[in-house]
Structures are given as structure tokens and as C-alpha cells.
């Protein structure tokens, strides 16, 4: 079977509808293709376009969303593509098992500097396929800080369902004051003094001055940040400290599978001049508390931020948030550090 990749236009909506019926009846697809062709957002610094895999009979067998944006690769400005929401009918019908590998190879052929983030863990089909096709796949370290111990214990569902810790969590979630004090003491005990400092007169960081520290990153200029985190969106809180900048995403959960009814803040963006990391993390804690969050999360890859998180007493846990880098991009990067946050690609979808 031969395939071609076409831009999702109105003429393909009927074929997409048929594909969604087949995928829906199978019960094996985690999501479906969009019912309608949306106008391609090809203006501005961050461009999104949906593409379809069409077979020789004119039937849609899969698709994906591509987000194109300026990037930084091995000391040079470059166009970078983030692959989001890939879907193959091979999930429902083994006769189309070749769709997914064909799609990935075709994307790399067209866009050598491709990457994906998120993906739900290394056991999922998509990251397993990427690794089999030679992509570099690795977890993005996960750190968290408990801001309200009682609310945390009362709402974190995996903890409450734990066969050994569930009863302890239930008791802690019903006791006032003590859980809050216990978590505050835990974070304080883990905190180590930082040897770096920064002068109060230091200006806000310019991304173009920071990017040479990394082998790969999506550009973080002001126009990119405004596109990713619209200034008028109240779910985002901008953070500014001398020499550092960041963004918090605050979500009030309701019946969430993991967070229950807990308000969760995520540090989705953080970049600093050397020495400003501690001040930015303190601003994140203060901002999250001011928004009523009981838990503060972040995923980071930058070495200096990981060190700052450990020094500030944040806790860590196994990460199901992955970074996958195409073979041509991995060759250029070698062992250089990368800068990836939850703001990259579709990393904001599950917050």
C-alpha cells in the first residue's frame, strides 16, 4: 500500500469521518482525527497545521498536527517542527500497521529537525515506535513542591489508592495543620544553600544571550512567549525576578484522575542568567500560593535549573513526560544540553 501526506482541507472531511468511524468502532484509538478542517495558523512565529495520511484509494489512514517555530540547533538558528497527536489506523487494523512508521519517516524526510514531547510514558506505542526508528527518547525530569499538605493528601488519587499509603493519606487529609507543617519541614530539610548570587540591578534575561548555553531549544523571544502564553489569559502568571523570567499555569482540578479537586500550578517556563535560578523558584512558589495552589510542578532539562530545584528542596518522582529527538537532530546535538519545558509542543494539554 502506498501513502501520501496531504494538508487537511475541507475536501477531506468526509474521508476523515469514515476513518473516525473505523477507529471508534475498534476501541483501540486514544483519540480521533478532527471532524473539521481548521484554517491553518500559518501566520505568526508559531505555526500549526494538520496533515493527513491518505492511501492509494483516497482513504484517510492517519494524521498528525505539526507545530513549526524558530529554534536553536547547535549554535545556529533553525526551523524546528514539533510533532503532535500522531494517529494511525494501524491501532485498529493490523493491515495498516505500516502507516505509523511511514508517517514518521516522511516527517523526518521533510523536516529533519523534528521532535516530540509528552507522549504519556515510555511504554506507550508512539515513543516505542520512535525509539525503534532511531529517535533519541528520554524522560524530562519531574520535580514538585507540596504547598498545602492537607489538601495534597486529600486529593492525590494515586496516593490515596496505594495499598500501603492510602490509609495514611486519608488520615493526613483529615487532620488540620500537621500535614502542612510536615511538608514544609520536609522541603526545608532538603534545601541546600546556593553558592551563587545575583545583583538586584540585573536586567531581565534576553533569550538570545542565554541560548548559546544549549544545543537545542525552541526560541523564547518575547513574541514567541506571547504566542505560547497569551498575555490576556488569566490561567498564566508571568514571573519576573532580576535576571530571571518564567510562566506559571494554574489549573483548578475537578474530579481529576490524578489530582482530584486540587488546584495545581505548573512552572511551564523558566530561564535565567547564572545565579538567578533560586530567586525565580521562590517567585514561582509565592505566585502559586497566591493563586491558591496546593501543589507546584515542573519538568525541566536545563542542568542549571535541575541543580537549582534540588538545592531548593523540591521533591522528584519518575517522569512520564518524554522528549523524543529525530535522528538528524540528535546527530547535531551530540551530548549538548537541551532546554525543554511544558510549554513546548502539546505539553500544556494535560495541565
VENHUCOR-V104291 format. One line per field, one symbol per residue. phi: phi as a letter, one per 40 degrees, with the letter a starting at -180 (. if undefined). psi: psi as a letter, one per 20 degrees, with the letter a starting at -180 (. if undefined). burial: # if it has 16 or more other C-alpha atoms within 10 Angstrom, else .. A space follows every 50 residues. Layout:
phi=???
psi=???
burial=???
This chain:
phi=.bbabbccbdccccccdcccccccccgcccabcdcbccdcccbgcbbbac bbcbcccgccbiiabbbbacbbbfgbcacbbccbfcabcdcbaccbcccc ccccccccccbdcbabbggghccccccccdcccgccbaccdbbabccbdc ccccbccdcccccbcdcccccccbccgdcccccccccccccbcccbbacc ccccccdccccccbcaacdbcdccccccbddccccbbcbbbdgaaabbbb bccbgccbbfbccbbbccaaaacdgccccccccccccccccgccabbabb bcdcccccccccgccbadbbbbbbbcdccccccfbccbbbbcccfccccc c
psi=pqqqpqporhijhghgggghggghhhjiphrrqphqpqppmjqrhopppp qqppaijjqpjarrppoqrqrooljqpqpqpppqlqpqihhhoiikhigg hggghhghghnhmqrqrdijqiiqgghggghhjjqopqqoppqqpphngg hghihoghghiphhiggghgghiipqgghghghhhghghipqpqiqrqqh iprqqphhhhhiiqhpqpqkrhhghhhhnphioiipoppprojqqrpppp poqokqhhickpppppnipoqqqpiigghghhhgggggghjjqippqqpq hpghhgghgghjjqqqrppjoqpppqghhhghhcjqqqopriipckiihj .
burial=..#.#..#...##.###.##.##.....#..##...#.......###### #####...################...###############...#..## #.##..##..#########.##...##..##...################ #######.##.....#..##.##.....##..##..#...#......#.. ....###...#..#######...##..##.....###.############ ###.....###############.#######.###.###.########## ##..##.##..#####..############..#...###########... .
